[in-house]
Amino acid sequence: MSTPQKPDKATDHTWIAVFITHNLPEAHIVLGRLRAHDIPAMLHQEAGATALGITYGNLGEIKILVSPADLDNAAALLADESAPHLEANNDPVQLIWQEDAQEE
């Protein structure tokens, strides 16, 4: 029987959570920001949570995972306060169908 060997960096498949949220759109925005800066990242959510629609607690967590080698760069990027902040726009929206607009 051989003893297990510790994987080297080239074959190490360890991922570390750099960001945790309960909001799927927010998770995709963070994932896109990391990937835009050439930091490999992936989303992880417990399979049961998605199937049951759970959005709170541990099962509702959506984790953004990065490799240990990229953790410092990813954390620094996400902590960067100079990134543009988008203000919420809660203005009312009125939809007008093309047929309705032609009748007026």
Jmol script that loads the backbone (N, CA, C; Angstrom):
load data "model"
ATOM      1  N   MET A   1       0.840  -1.168   0.000  1.00  0.00           N
ATOM      2  CA  MET A   1       0.000   0.000   0.000  1.00  0.00           C
ATOM      3  C   MET A   1       0.889   1.236   0.000  1.00  0.00           C
ATOM      4  N   SER A   2       0.628   2.141  -0.919  1.00  0.00           N
ATOM      5  CA  SER A   2       1.437   3.361  -0.986  1.00  0.00           C
ATOM      6  C   SER A   2       0.780   4.471  -0.169  1.00  0.00           C
ATOM      7  N   THR A   3       1.621   5.348   0.329  1.00  0.00           N
ATOM      8  CA  THR A   3       1.090   6.471   1.103  1.00  0.00           C
ATOM      9  C   THR A   3       0.717   7.605   0.164  1.00  0.00           C
ATOM     10  N   PRO A   4      -0.393   8.300   0.432  1.00  0.00           N
ATOM     11  CA  PRO A   4      -0.784   9.398  -0.448  1.00  0.00           C
ATOM     12  C   PRO A   4       0.240  10.518  -0.383  1.00  0.00           C
ATOM     13  N   GLN A   5       0.485  11.115  -1.518  1.00  0.00           N
ATOM     14  CA  GLN A   5       1.421  12.224  -1.588  1.00  0.00           C
ATOM     15  C   GLN A   5       0.656  13.532  -1.688  1.00  0.00           C
ATOM     16  N   LYS A   6       1.246  14.540  -1.115  1.00  0.00           N
ATOM     17  CA  LYS A   6       0.651  15.861  -1.215  1.00  0.00           C
ATOM     18  C   LYS A   6       0.781  16.336  -2.660  1.00  0.00           C
ATOM     19  N   PRO A   7      -0.310  16.806  -3.276  1.00  0.00           N
ATOM     20  CA  PRO A   7      -0.206  17.238  -4.669  1.00  0.00           C
ATOM     21  C   PRO A   7       0.671  18.481  -4.793  1.00  0.00           C
ATOM     22  N   ASP A   8       1.371  18.580  -5.924  1.00  0.00           N
ATOM     23  CA  ASP A   8       2.169  19.776  -6.147  1.00  0.00           C
ATOM     24  C   ASP A   8       1.262  20.900  -6.644  1.00  0.00           C
ATOM     25  N   LYS A   9       1.812  22.087  -6.765  1.00  0.00           N
ATOM     26  CA  LYS A   9       1.015  23.258  -7.131  1.00  0.00           C
ATOM     27  C   LYS A   9       0.350  23.096  -8.492  1.00  0.00           C
ATOM     28  N   ALA A  10       0.983  22.383  -9.417  1.00  0.00           N
ATOM     29  CA  ALA A  10       0.426  22.236 -10.761  1.00  0.00           C
ATOM     30  C   ALA A  10      -0.823  21.372 -10.761  1.00  0.00           C
ATOM     31  N   THR A  11      -0.923  20.432  -9.843  1.00  0.00           N
ATOM     32  CA  THR A  11      -2.080  19.548  -9.835  1.00  0.00           C
ATOM     33  C   THR A  11      -2.985  19.776  -8.630  1.00  0.00           C
ATOM     34  N   ASP A  12      -2.699  20.779  -7.822  1.00  0.00           N
ATOM     35  CA  ASP A  12      -3.499  21.060  -6.632  1.00  0.00           C
ATOM     36  C   ASP A  12      -4.831  21.680  -7.063  1.00  0.00           C
ATOM     37  N   HIS A  13      -5.924  21.065  -6.663  1.00  0.00           N
ATOM     38  CA  HIS A  13      -7.254  21.551  -7.037  1.00  0.00           C
ATOM     39  C   HIS A  13      -7.973  22.161  -5.848  1.00  0.00           C
ATOM     40  N   THR A  14      -7.228  22.767  -4.950  1.00  0.00           N
ATOM     41  CA  THR A  14      -7.808  23.411  -3.785  1.00  0.00           C
ATOM     42  C   THR A  14      -8.343  24.774  -4.184  1.00  0.00           C
ATOM     43  N   TRP A  15      -9.535  25.098  -3.717  1.00  0.00           N
ATOM     44  CA  TRP A  15     -10.139  26.408  -3.966  1.00  0.00           C
ATOM     45  C   TRP A  15     -10.490  27.024  -2.615  1.00  0.00           C
ATOM     46  N   ILE A  16     -10.381  28.339  -2.522  1.00  0.00           N
ATOM     47  CA  ILE A  16     -10.655  29.059  -1.287  1.00  0.00           C
ATOM     48  C   ILE A  16     -11.714  30.124  -1.571  1.00  0.00           C
ATOM     49  N   ALA A  17     -12.673  30.263  -0.657  1.00  0.00           N
ATOM     50  CA  ALA A  17     -13.720  31.280  -0.810  1.00  0.00           C
ATOM     51  C   ALA A  17     -13.125  32.660  -0.565  1.00  0.00           C
ATOM     52  N   VAL A  18     -13.294  33.540  -1.550  1.00  0.00           N
ATOM     53  CA  VAL A  18     -12.824  34.911  -1.425  1.00  0.00           C
ATOM     54  C   VAL A  18     -13.998  35.869  -1.216  1.00  0.00           C
ATOM     55  N   PHE A  19     -15.214  35.397  -1.519  1.00  0.00           N
ATOM     56  CA  PHE A  19     -16.409  36.234  -1.393  1.00  0.00           C
ATOM     57  C   PHE A  19     -17.606  35.313  -1.181  1.00  0.00           C
ATOM     58  N   ILE A  20     -18.480  35.680  -0.246  1.00  0.00           N
ATOM     59  CA  ILE A  20     -19.688  34.887   0.023  1.00  0.00           C
ATOM     60  C   ILE A  20     -20.887  35.824   0.013  1.00  0.00           C
ATOM     61  N   THR A  21     -21.940  35.417  -0.672  1.00  0.00           N
ATOM     62  CA  THR A  21     -23.166  36.201  -0.753  1.00  0.00           C
ATOM     63  C   THR A  21     -24.361  35.251  -0.775  1.00  0.00           C
ATOM     64  N   HIS A  22     -25.546  35.814  -0.675  1.00  0.00           N
ATOM     65  CA  HIS A  22     -26.781  35.048  -0.829  1.00  0.00           C
ATOM     66  C   HIS A  22     -27.533  35.522  -2.069  1.00  0.00           C
ATOM     67  N   ASN A  23     -26.885  36.340  -2.889  1.00  0.00           N
ATOM     68  CA  ASN A  23     -27.506  36.986  -4.031  1.00  0.00           C
ATOM     69  C   ASN A  23     -26.807  36.503  -5.299  1.00  0.00           C
ATOM     70  N   LEU A  24     -27.513  35.731  -6.128  1.00  0.00           N
ATOM     71  CA  LEU A  24     -26.904  35.147  -7.321  1.00  0.00           C
ATOM     72  C   LEU A  24     -26.432  36.201  -8.323  1.00  0.00           C
ATOM     73  N   PRO A  25     -27.219  37.245  -8.625  1.00  0.00           N
ATOM     74  CA  PRO A  25     -26.695  38.265  -9.551  1.00  0.00           C
ATOM     75  C   PRO A  25     -25.412  38.928  -9.036  1.00  0.00           C
ATOM     76  N   GLU A  26     -25.359  39.212  -7.740  1.00  0.00           N
ATOM     77  CA  GLU A  26     -24.149  39.800  -7.160  1.00  0.00           C
ATOM     78  C   GLU A  26     -22.970  38.845  -7.314  1.00  0.00           C
ATOM     79  N   ALA A  27     -23.211  37.565  -7.109  1.00  0.00           N
ATOM     80  CA  ALA A  27     -22.146  36.572  -7.249  1.00  0.00           C
ATOM     81  C   ALA A  27     -21.600  36.562  -8.670  1.00  0.00           C
ATOM     82  N   HIS A  28     -22.475  36.662  -9.662  1.00  0.00           N
ATOM     83  CA  HIS A  28     -22.021  36.668 -11.057  1.00  0.00           C
ATOM     84  C   HIS A  28     -21.252  37.945 -11.391  1.00  0.00           C
ATOM     85  N   ILE A  29     -21.629  39.064 -10.792  1.00  0.00           N
ATOM     86  CA  ILE A  29     -20.895  40.310 -11.016  1.00  0.00           C
ATOM     87  C   ILE A  29     -19.479  40.193 -10.447  1.00  0.00           C
ATOM     88  N   VAL A  30     -19.365  39.668  -9.235  1.00  0.00           N
ATOM     89  CA  VAL A  30     -18.047  39.496  -8.613  1.00  0.00           C
ATOM     90  C   VAL A  30     -17.211  38.509  -9.429  1.00  0.00           C
ATOM     91  N   LEU A  31     -17.831  37.416  -9.863  1.00  0.00           N
ATOM     92  CA  LEU A  31     -17.131  36.428 -10.676  1.00  0.00           C
ATOM     93  C   LEU A  31     -16.615  37.067 -11.960  1.00  0.00           C
ATOM     94  N   GLY A  32     -17.453  37.855 -12.609  1.00  0.00           N
ATOM     95  CA  GLY A  32     -17.039  38.527 -13.841  1.00  0.00           C
ATOM     96  C   GLY A  32     -15.913  39.517 -13.613  1.00  0.00           C
ATOM     97  N   ARG A  33     -15.957  40.211 -12.496  1.00  0.00           N
ATOM     98  CA  ARG A  33     -14.894  41.175 -12.182  1.00  0.00           C
ATOM     99  C   ARG A  33     -13.554  40.469 -12.003  1.00  0.00           C
ATOM    100  N   LEU A  34     -13.568  39.345 -11.303  1.00  0.00           N
ATOM    101  CA  LEU A  34     -12.333  38.585 -11.119  1.00  0.00           C
ATOM    102  C   LEU A  34     -11.811  38.056 -12.447  1.00  0.00           C
ATOM    103  N   ARG A  35     -12.690  37.480 -13.236  1.00  0.00           N
ATOM    104  CA  ARG A  35     -12.267  36.916 -14.520  1.00  0.00           C
ATOM    105  C   ARG A  35     -11.788  38.003 -15.482  1.00  0.00           C
ATOM    106  N   ALA A  36     -12.366  39.199 -15.404  1.00  0.00           N
ATOM    107  CA  ALA A  36     -11.925  40.304 -16.257  1.00  0.00           C
ATOM    108  C   ALA A  36     -10.495  40.723 -15.931  1.00  0.00           C
ATOM    109  N   HIS A  37     -10.055  40.434 -14.709  1.00  0.00           N
ATOM    110  CA  HIS A  37      -8.686  40.732 -14.306  1.00  0.00           C
ATOM    111  C   HIS A  37      -7.811  39.479 -14.345  1.00  0.00           C
ATOM    112  N   ASP A  38      -8.210  38.508 -15.148  1.00  0.00           N
ATOM    113  CA  ASP A  38      -7.450  37.264 -15.369  1.00  0.00           C
ATOM    114  C   ASP A  38      -7.192  36.472 -14.092  1.00  0.00           C
ATOM    115  N   ILE A  39      -8.170  36.494 -13.187  1.00  0.00           N
ATOM    116  CA  ILE A  39      -8.102  35.678 -11.980  1.00  0.00           C
ATOM    117  C   ILE A  39      -9.119  34.548 -12.144  1.00  0.00           C
ATOM    118  N   PRO A  40      -8.655  33.315 -12.326  1.00  0.00           N
ATOM    119  CA  PRO A  40      -9.590  32.199 -12.467  1.00  0.00           C
ATOM    120  C   PRO A  40     -10.441  32.061 -11.204  1.00  0.00           C
ATOM    121  N   ALA A  41     -11.736  31.969 -11.400  1.00  0.00           N
ATOM    122  CA  ALA A  41     -12.656  31.864 -10.263  1.00  0.00           C
ATOM    123  C   ALA A  41     -13.869  31.048 -10.686  1.00  0.00           C
ATOM    124  N   MET A  42     -14.594  30.536  -9.679  1.00  0.00           N
ATOM    125  CA  MET A  42     -15.817  29.795  -9.972  1.00  0.00           C
ATOM    126  C   MET A  42     -16.828  30.007  -8.852  1.00  0.00           C
ATOM    127  N   LEU A  43     -18.098  29.782  -9.176  1.00  0.00           N
ATOM    128  CA  LEU A  43     -19.189  29.864  -8.203  1.00  0.00           C
ATOM    129  C   LEU A  43     -19.414  28.491  -7.594  1.00  0.00           C
ATOM    130  N   HIS A  44     -19.794  28.479  -6.326  1.00  0.00           N
ATOM    131  CA  HIS A  44     -20.174  27.222  -5.699  1.00  0.00           C
ATOM    132  C   HIS A  44     -21.375  27.466  -4.797  1.00  0.00           C
ATOM    133  N   GLN A  45     -22.399  26.650  -4.969  1.00  0.00           N
ATOM    134  CA  GLN A  45     -23.562  26.661  -4.090  1.00  0.00           C
ATOM    135  C   GLN A  45     -23.982  25.220  -3.884  1.00  0.00           C
ATOM    136  N   GLU A  46     -24.398  24.910  -2.665  1.00  0.00           N
ATOM    137  CA  GLU A  46     -24.839  23.544  -2.384  1.00  0.00           C
ATOM    138  C   GLU A  46     -25.981  23.173  -3.332  1.00  0.00           C
ATOM    139  N   ALA A  47     -25.907  21.979  -3.887  1.00  0.00           N
ATOM    140  CA  ALA A  47     -26.894  21.552  -4.875  1.00  0.00           C
ATOM    141  C   ALA A  47     -28.308  21.543  -4.307  1.00  0.00           C
ATOM    142  N   GLY A  48     -28.474  21.134  -3.093  1.00  0.00           N
ATOM    143  CA  GLY A  48     -29.804  21.083  -2.498  1.00  0.00           C
ATOM    144  C   GLY A  48     -30.436  22.451  -2.367  1.00  0.00           C
ATOM    145  N   ALA A  49     -29.628  23.471  -2.155  1.00  0.00           N
ATOM    146  CA  ALA A  49     -30.152  24.830  -1.995  1.00  0.00           C
ATOM    147  C   ALA A  49     -30.808  25.311  -3.273  1.00  0.00           C
ATOM    148  N   THR A  50     -30.193  25.054  -4.393  1.00  0.00           N
ATOM    149  CA  THR A  50     -30.751  25.472  -5.675  1.00  0.00           C
ATOM    150  C   THR A  50     -32.053  24.743  -5.959  1.00  0.00           C
ATOM    151  N   ALA A  51     -32.070  23.457  -5.710  1.00  0.00           N
ATOM    152  CA  ALA A  51     -33.261  22.658  -5.987  1.00  0.00           C
ATOM    153  C   ALA A  51     -34.436  23.061  -5.105  1.00  0.00           C
ATOM    154  N   LEU A  52     -34.151  23.432  -3.857  1.00  0.00           N
ATOM    155  CA  LEU A  52     -35.209  23.779  -2.916  1.00  0.00           C
ATOM    156  C   LEU A  52     -35.491  25.277  -2.856  1.00  0.00           C
ATOM    157  N   GLY A  53     -34.696  26.084  -3.564  1.00  0.00           N
ATOM    158  CA  GLY A  53     -34.900  27.528  -3.565  1.00  0.00           C
ATOM    159  C   GLY A  53     -34.501  28.201  -2.268  1.00  0.00           C
ATOM    160  N   ILE A  54     -33.563  27.635  -1.543  1.00  0.00           N
ATOM    161  CA  ILE A  54     -33.126  28.200  -0.271  1.00  0.00           C
ATOM    162  C   ILE A  54     -32.161  29.349  -0.538  1.00  0.00           C
ATOM    163  N   THR A  55     -32.446  30.513   0.054  1.00  0.00           N
ATOM    164  CA  THR A  55     -31.604  31.681  -0.175  1.00  0.00           C
ATOM    165  C   THR A  55     -31.044  32.268   1.117  1.00  0.00           C
ATOM    166  N   TYR A  56     -31.138  31.562   2.217  1.00  0.00           N
ATOM    167  CA  TYR A  56     -30.616  32.074   3.488  1.00  0.00           C
ATOM    168  C   TYR A  56     -29.884  30.956   4.219  1.00  0.00           C
ATOM    169  N   GLY A  57     -29.111  31.338   5.202  1.00  0.00           N
ATOM    170  CA  GLY A  57     -28.363  30.349   5.967  1.00  0.00           C
ATOM    171  C   GLY A  57     -27.222  29.760   5.172  1.00  0.00           C
ATOM    172  N   ASN A  58     -26.622  28.720   5.728  1.00  0.00           N
ATOM    173  CA  ASN A  58     -25.475  28.086   5.085  1.00  0.00           C
ATOM    174  C   ASN A  58     -25.818  27.483   3.728  1.00  0.00           C
ATOM    175  N   LEU A  59     -26.994  26.905   3.600  1.00  0.00           N
ATOM    176  CA  LEU A  59     -27.362  26.307   2.314  1.00  0.00           C
ATOM    177  C   LEU A  59     -27.583  27.355   1.231  1.00  0.00           C
ATOM    178  N   GLY A  60     -27.940  28.564   1.617  1.00  0.00           N
ATOM    179  CA  GLY A  60     -28.185  29.617   0.636  1.00  0.00           C
ATOM    180  C   GLY A  60     -26.947  30.379   0.225  1.00  0.00           C
ATOM    181  N   GLU A  61     -25.819  30.073   0.834  1.00  0.00           N
ATOM    182  CA  GLU A  61     -24.592  30.793   0.505  1.00  0.00           C
ATOM    183  C   GLU A  61     -24.110  30.461  -0.898  1.00  0.00           C
ATOM    184  N   ILE A  62     -23.689  31.493  -1.591  1.00  0.00           N
ATOM    185  CA  ILE A  62     -23.041  31.337  -2.888  1.00  0.00           C
ATOM    186  C   ILE A  62     -21.615  31.814  -2.685  1.00  0.00           C
ATOM    187  N   LYS A  63     -20.676  30.941  -2.929  1.00  0.00           N
ATOM    188  CA  LYS A  63     -19.277  31.254  -2.679  1.00  0.00           C
ATOM    189  C   LYS A  63     -18.545  31.469  -3.996  1.00  0.00           C
ATOM    190  N   ILE A  64     -17.702  32.492  -4.022  1.00  0.00           N
ATOM    191  CA  ILE A  64     -16.797  32.709  -5.138  1.00  0.00           C
ATOM    192  C   ILE A  64     -15.461  32.118  -4.703  1.00  0.00           C
ATOM    193  N   LEU A  65     -14.988  31.144  -5.459  1.00  0.00           N
ATOM    194  CA  LEU A  65     -13.779  30.424  -5.108  1.00  0.00           C
ATOM    195  C   LEU A  65     -12.634  30.778  -6.052  1.00  0.00           C
ATOM    196  N   VAL A  66     -11.432  30.894  -5.480  1.00  0.00           N
ATOM    197  CA  VAL A  66     -10.216  31.124  -6.254  1.00  0.00           C
ATOM    198  C   VAL A  66      -9.149  30.178  -5.747  1.00  0.00           C
ATOM    199  N   SER A  67      -8.083  30.019  -6.517  1.00  0.00           N
ATOM    200  CA  SER A  67      -6.975  29.176  -6.074  1.00  0.00           C
ATOM    201  C   SER A  67      -6.190  29.902  -4.993  1.00  0.00           C
ATOM    202  N   PRO A  68      -5.495  29.175  -4.134  1.00  0.00           N
ATOM    203  CA  PRO A  68      -4.694  29.825  -3.085  1.00  0.00           C
ATOM    204  C   PRO A  68      -3.678  30.815  -3.642  1.00  0.00           C
ATOM    205  N   ALA A  69      -3.137  30.531  -4.812  1.00  0.00           N
ATOM    206  CA  ALA A  69      -2.138  31.420  -5.415  1.00  0.00           C
ATOM    207  C   ALA A  69      -2.744  32.766  -5.807  1.00  0.00           C
ATOM    208  N   ASP A  70      -4.043  32.793  -6.091  1.00  0.00           N
ATOM    209  CA  ASP A  70      -4.709  34.028  -6.523  1.00  0.00           C
ATOM    210  C   ASP A  70      -5.468  34.725  -5.406  1.00  0.00           C
ATOM    211  N   LEU A  71      -5.463  34.160  -4.212  1.00  0.00           N
ATOM    212  CA  LEU A  71      -6.272  34.695  -3.121  1.00  0.00           C
ATOM    213  C   LEU A  71      -5.929  36.141  -2.785  1.00  0.00           C
ATOM    214  N   ASP A  72      -4.662  36.462  -2.644  1.00  0.00           N
ATOM    215  CA  ASP A  72      -4.275  37.825  -2.276  1.00  0.00           C
ATOM    216  C   ASP A  72      -4.684  38.841  -3.342  1.00  0.00           C
ATOM    217  N   ASN A  73      -4.438  38.508  -4.609  1.00  0.00           N
ATOM    218  CA  ASN A  73      -4.819  39.416  -5.699  1.00  0.00           C
ATOM    219  C   ASN A  73      -6.332  39.594  -5.767  1.00  0.00           C
ATOM    220  N   ALA A  74      -7.081  38.511  -5.604  1.00  0.00           N
ATOM    221  CA  ALA A  74      -8.540  38.577  -5.667  1.00  0.00           C
ATOM    222  C   ALA A  74      -9.098  39.404  -4.517  1.00  0.00           C
ATOM    223  N   ALA A  75      -8.577  39.184  -3.315  1.00  0.00           N
ATOM    224  CA  ALA A  75      -9.042  39.934  -2.150  1.00  0.00           C
ATOM    225  C   ALA A  75      -8.727  41.416  -2.301  1.00  0.00           C
ATOM    226  N   ALA A  76      -7.551  41.742  -2.821  1.00  0.00           N
ATOM    227  CA  ALA A  76      -7.181  43.143  -3.027  1.00  0.00           C
ATOM    228  C   ALA A  76      -8.073  43.792  -4.075  1.00  0.00           C
ATOM    229  N   LEU A  77      -8.382  43.058  -5.133  1.00  0.00           N
ATOM    230  CA  LEU A  77      -9.253  43.594  -6.185  1.00  0.00           C
ATOM    231  C   LEU A  77     -10.650  43.869  -5.646  1.00  0.00           C
ATOM    232  N   LEU A  78     -11.187  42.942  -4.865  1.00  0.00           N
ATOM    233  CA  LEU A  78     -12.541  43.118  -4.339  1.00  0.00           C
ATOM    234  C   LEU A  78     -12.602  44.178  -3.251  1.00  0.00           C
ATOM    235  N   ALA A  79     -11.485  44.437  -2.576  1.00  0.00           N
ATOM    236  CA  ALA A  79     -11.451  45.458  -1.524  1.00  0.00           C
ATOM    237  C   ALA A  79     -11.182  46.850  -2.089  1.00  0.00           C
ATOM    238  N   ASP A  80     -10.870  46.939  -3.375  1.00  0.00           N
ATOM    239  CA  ASP A  80     -10.535  48.213  -4.006  1.00  0.00           C
ATOM    240  C   ASP A  80     -11.747  49.140  -3.999  1.00  0.00           C
ATOM    241  N   GLU A  81     -11.650  50.225  -3.256  1.00  0.00           N
ATOM    242  CA  GLU A  81     -12.752  51.176  -3.127  1.00  0.00           C
ATOM    243  C   GLU A  81     -12.820  52.150  -4.304  1.00  0.00           C
ATOM    244  N   SER A  82     -11.825  52.143  -5.192  1.00  0.00           N
ATOM    245  CA  SER A  82     -11.838  53.076  -6.313  1.00  0.00           C
ATOM    246  C   SER A  82     -12.721  52.592  -7.459  1.00  0.00           C
ATOM    247  N   ALA A  83     -13.241  51.373  -7.347  1.00  0.00           N
ATOM    248  CA  ALA A  83     -14.134  50.863  -8.381  1.00  0.00           C
ATOM    249  C   ALA A  83     -15.391  51.720  -8.419  1.00  0.00           C
ATOM    250  N   PRO A  84     -15.923  51.974  -9.602  1.00  0.00           N
ATOM    251  CA  PRO A  84     -17.122  52.817  -9.681  1.00  0.00           C
ATOM    252  C   PRO A  84     -18.306  52.192  -8.954  1.00  0.00           C
ATOM    253  N   HIS A  85     -19.020  53.014  -8.217  1.00  0.00           N
ATOM    254  CA  HIS A  85     -20.195  52.554  -7.485  1.00  0.00           C
ATOM    255  C   HIS A  85     -21.440  52.926  -8.280  1.00  0.00           C
ATOM    256  N   LEU A  86     -22.321  51.988  -8.473  1.00  0.00           N
ATOM    257  CA  LEU A  86     -23.556  52.241  -9.209  1.00  0.00           C
ATOM    258  C   LEU A  86     -24.668  52.575  -8.234  1.00  0.00           C
ATOM    259  N   GLU A  87     -25.291  53.700  -8.433  1.00  0.00           N
ATOM    260  CA  GLU A  87     -26.414  54.099  -7.598  1.00  0.00           C
ATOM    261  C   GLU A  87     -27.673  53.375  -8.057  1.00  0.00           C
ATOM    262  N   ALA A  88     -28.517  53.048  -7.118  1.00  0.00           N
ATOM    263  CA  ALA A  88     -29.784  52.398  -7.448  1.00  0.00           C
ATOM    264  C   ALA A  88     -30.685  53.405  -8.153  1.00  0.00           C
ATOM    265  N   ASN A  89     -31.343  52.948  -9.185  1.00  0.00           N
ATOM    266  CA  ASN A  89     -32.281  53.787  -9.914  1.00  0.00           C
ATOM    267  C   ASN A  89     -33.662  53.170  -9.740  1.00  0.00           C
ATOM    268  N   ASN A  90     -34.481  53.804  -8.911  1.00  0.00           N
ATOM    269  CA  ASN A  90     -35.818  53.290  -8.634  1.00  0.00           C
ATOM    270  C   ASN A  90     -36.896  54.123  -9.309  1.00  0.00           C
ATOM    271  N   ASP A  91     -36.546  54.779 -10.419  1.00  0.00           N
ATOM    272  CA  ASP A  91     -37.529  55.566 -11.148  1.00  0.00           C
ATOM    273  C   ASP A  91     -38.608  54.640 -11.698  1.00  0.00           C
ATOM    274  N   PRO A  92     -39.868  55.105 -11.725  1.00  0.00           N
ATOM    275  CA  PRO A  92     -40.929  54.265 -12.287  1.00  0.00           C
ATOM    276  C   PRO A  92     -40.707  54.059 -13.789  1.00  0.00           C
ATOM    277  N   VAL A  93     -41.061  52.886 -14.240  1.00  0.00           N
ATOM    278  CA  VAL A  93     -40.906  52.542 -15.646  1.00  0.00           C
ATOM    279  C   VAL A  93     -42.284  52.263 -16.223  1.00  0.00           C
ATOM    280  N   GLN A  94     -42.571  52.877 -17.354  1.00  0.00           N
ATOM    281  CA  GLN A  94     -43.848  52.639 -18.015  1.00  0.00           C
ATOM    282  C   GLN A  94     -43.561  51.964 -19.347  1.00  0.00           C
ATOM    283  N   LEU A  95     -44.172  50.815 -19.541  1.00  0.00           N
ATOM    284  CA  LEU A  95     -43.993  50.090 -20.793  1.00  0.00           C
ATOM    285  C   LEU A  95     -45.110  50.468 -21.756  1.00  0.00           C
ATOM    286  N   ILE A  96     -44.740  50.839 -22.961  1.00  0.00           N
ATOM    287  CA  ILE A  96     -45.726  51.176 -23.992  1.00  0.00           C
ATOM    288  C   ILE A  96     -45.463  50.258 -25.168  1.00  0.00           C
ATOM    289  N   TRP A  97     -46.452  49.461 -25.489  1.00  0.00           N
ATOM    290  CA  TRP A  97     -46.326  48.556 -26.618  1.00  0.00           C
ATOM    291  C   TRP A  97     -46.459  49.356 -27.907  1.00  0.00           C
ATOM    292  N   GLN A  98     -45.808  48.913 -28.947  1.00  0.00           N
ATOM    293  CA  GLN A  98     -45.793  49.623 -30.210  1.00  0.00           C
ATOM    294  C   GLN A  98     -47.213  49.828 -30.745  1.00  0.00           C
ATOM    295  N   GLU A  99     -48.082  48.849 -30.589  1.00  0.00           N
ATOM    296  CA  GLU A  99     -49.467  48.964 -31.074  1.00  0.00           C
ATOM    297  C   GLU A  99     -50.202  50.066 -30.330  1.00  0.00           C
ATOM    298  N   ASP A 100     -49.964  50.184 -29.021  1.00  0.00           N
ATOM    299  CA  ASP A 100     -50.613  51.214 -28.214  1.00  0.00           C
ATOM    300  C   ASP A 100     -50.108  52.605 -28.599  1.00  0.00           C
ATOM    301  N   ALA A 101     -48.847  52.710 -28.900  1.00  0.00           N
ATOM    302  CA  ALA A 101     -48.271  54.013 -29.260  1.00  0.00           C
ATOM    303  C   ALA A 101     -48.812  54.502 -30.592  1.00  0.00           C
ATOM    304  N   GLN A 102     -49.110  53.593 -31.513  1.00  0.00           N
ATOM    305  CA  GLN A 102     -49.629  53.989 -32.827  1.00  0.00           C
ATOM    306  C   GLN A 102     -51.070  54.448 -32.751  1.00  0.00           C
ATOM    307  N   GLU A 103     -51.840  53.991 -31.768  1.00  0.00           N
ATOM    308  CA  GLU A 103     -53.250  54.372 -31.639  1.00  0.00           C
ATOM    309  C   GLU A 103     -53.395  55.809 -31.142  1.00  0.00           C
ATOM    310  N   GLU A 104     -52.413  56.332 -30.452  1.00  0.00           N
ATOM    311  CA  GLU A 104     -52.515  57.678 -29.879  1.00  0.00           C
ATOM    312  C   GLU A 104     -52.323  58.753 -30.884  1.00  0.00           C
TER     313      GLU A 104
END
end "model"
wireframe off; spacefill off
backbone 0.3
color backbone group
